[in-house]
Amino acid sequence: MRSRYSAFVEGRREYLLRTWAEETRPAVLDLDPGQRWLGLSIRATSAGGMADEVGEVEFVARSRVAGRGQRLHERSRFRRVNGEWFYVDGNLPGKQPA
């Protein structure tokens, strides 16, 4: 999770796509060059340890776009394949998944 947040901060589109599960990976990932990431707070984790193949992370990421603060609160699901973690999908707490 932290490596993906860092990749968003640094605009590393290729890394984000490479660490996204194939079945949910978008064909194109547009990043807003005007978005400034301000911080990441991990709220909770479930599984995701050394012996696990899946895990969840609940986080809040703060950013600023065109002078306006934004807050992304998400529960993300990850899956480990051959020792590497992949982002599967996420949902916003309190909202039904699409």
C-alpha positions in Angstrom: 0.0 0.0 0.0 2.7 2.5 0.9 4.6 1.8 -2.2 1.5 2.5 -4.3 0.9 5.7 -2.4 4.5 6.7 -3.1 4.0 5.9 -6.8 1.0 8.2 -6.9 3.0 11.0 -5.2 5.9 10.5 -7.8 3.6 10.0 -10.8 4.9 6.5 -11.5 2.1 5.3 -13.7 3.9 2.2 -15.0 4.5 0.9 -11.4 0.9 1.5 -10.5 -0.3 -0.4 -13.5 2.2 -3.2 -13.0 1.1 -3.7 -9.4 -2.6 -3.8 -10.3 -4.3 -7.2 -10.6 -4.8 -8.0 -14.3 -8.5 -8.6 -14.0 -9.2 -5.1 -12.6 -6.4 -3.1 -14.1 -7.5 -0.2 -16.3 -6.2 0.0 -19.8 -5.1 3.6 -19.2 -4.3 5.4 -15.9 -4.6 9.1 -16.0 -2.9 11.0 -13.2 -3.6 14.6 -12.5 -0.2 16.5 -12.7 -1.8 19.2 -10.6 -2.6 16.9 -7.7 -0.3 17.3 -4.7 -0.4 14.4 -2.3 -0.2 15.5 1.4 -0.2 12.4 3.4 -1.3 8.8 4.0 -2.8 7.4 7.2 -3.3 3.6 7.5 -6.5 3.1 9.6 -6.6 -0.7 9.7 -5.2 -3.9 8.1 -6.6 -7.4 7.8 -4.3 -10.3 6.9 -1.5 -9.4 4.5 1.2 -11.0 6.6 4.1 -13.1 5.5 2.0 -16.3 5.3 -1.1 -14.7 3.7 -2.1 -14.6 0.1 -4.7 -11.8 0.5 -4.9 -8.7 2.6 -6.9 -5.6 3.1 -5.9 -2.1 4.0 -8.1 0.8 5.1 -6.5 4.1 4.6 -7.1 7.8 4.2 -4.9 9.7 1.6 -5.0 13.5 1.5 -4.3 15.6 -1.5 -4.8 19.1 -2.9 -6.0 19.9 -6.4 -6.4 23.5 -7.7 -6.1 24.7 -4.1 -8.9 22.5 -2.8 -8.2 19.7 -0.2 -9.4 16.2 -1.0 -9.6 13.1 1.1 -9.8 9.5 -0.2 -11.0 7.0 2.4 -10.8 3.5 0.9 -10.7 -0.2 1.9 -8.3 -1.8 -0.6 -8.0 -5.5 -1.3 -4.6 -7.0 -2.3 -3.5 -10.4 -3.5 0.0 -11.9 -3.4 1.2 -13.8 -6.5 4.6 -15.3 -6.5 5.6 -13.2 -3.6 4.5 -9.9 -5.0 1.4 -7.9 -3.9 -1.2 -6.7 -6.4 -4.0 -4.2 -5.8 -7.3 -5.9 -6.7 -9.9 -3.3 -5.9 -11.3 -1.0 -3.2 -14.5 0.4 -1.8 -15.4 3.5 0.1 -16.5 2.7 3.6 -20.2 3.2 4.0 -20.9 2.9 0.3 -21.8 -0.2 -1.7 -19.2 -1.6 -4.1 -20.0 -0.9 -7.8 
